[in-house]
Amino acid sequence: MDLTAKAHETGMIPVIVLNNKNEAVPAAKALLAGGIDFMEITLRTPCALDAIRMVSEEVPDMIVGAGTVVNVEGAKKAIEAGAKFIVSPGFSEETVKYCQDHDTPIIPGCVTPTEIMGAMAMGLDTVKFFPADVFGGMKTIKGLASVFRGIKFLPTGGINLSNMAEYVSEPYITAVGGSFVCSSKDLLNGDYQGITDKAASAVNIIRQIKENKK
């Protein structure tokens, strides 16, 4: 799978924190109903690997990946659970190499020129920019993109329905990430229709931007 191209087509990768594995499949179906076929389940909770496995097996149309992967062990377990891609908050050569050796796309976190050059040296063309709001948001990304012309960014942190257009409109943004489409509160309340509605709103914003550029 060409993760970068597919992610750019979708424009949005929701970041999901699950406290109950049984929320995973309904959340995946709710996102799909809203037009989003990506989800990043973070390895921040004990049930995350089970949740990835369940979505991988029961919702084949959803491209499920693992987020908050901080080492090789996390990547190994996530891939074994069925993760189709790996997202890391930082840059680890060992973790990148493990994913490459196992034909699994990885998007490492890089917020400095040195980190980006490290990712480039390993053949990567897409990096996560996190937390985007803390590190200067689009102003910083724009500066980095002017130097690293072949690099695409996946910004996450502080992005929501009201400001995502600012990011999505730039050609060097692969997609935006965030929990605002599928929040822990939505999951706790079982508000899957709300998840679908927010996903549809995000997709509509992305679609309008792309149509205006034609």
VENWO-V622786 format. One line per field, one symbol per residue. phi: phi as a letter, one per 30 degrees, with the letter a starting at -180 (. if undefined). psi: psi as a letter, one per 20 degrees, with the letter a starting at -180 (. if undefined). burial: b if it has 16 or more other ideal C-beta (glycine too) atoms within 10 Angstrom, else e. Layout:
phi = ???
psi = ???
burial = ???
This chain:
phi = .dddddddddibbdcccccbdddddedddddedcjccbaccddcbdcedddddddedcbddcdcbcchccadeddedddddjddabbbdbcbeddedddddchcebcddbbbeddddddddcidbbbdcbdeddcjhdedddddddccdcccccdbjicbddbddedddddccdacclcddbdddedddidddddddddddddddddddddddd
psi = pngggghhggipnpopopiohiigghgghggghijpkqpooqliqhjgghggggghhimhipnprprloirggggghgghijpirppqiaoogggggggghklpppoqppjqhggghgghhjjqjpqpoqpghhjjbhgggggghhgmhjpqqnpqojpahhihhhghiphjogrqrrjhhnrhggghikmhhhggghghgghgggghghhhi.
burial = eebbebbbebbbbbbbbbeebebbbebbbbbbebbbbbbbbbbebebbbbbbbbbbeebeebbbbbbbbeeeebbebbbebbbbbbbbbebbeebbebbeeeebbbbbbbbeeeebebbeeeebebbbbbebeebebbebbeebbeebeebbbbbbbebeeeebeebbeeebbbbbbbbbbbbeebbeeebbebbbebbbebbebbeebeeeee
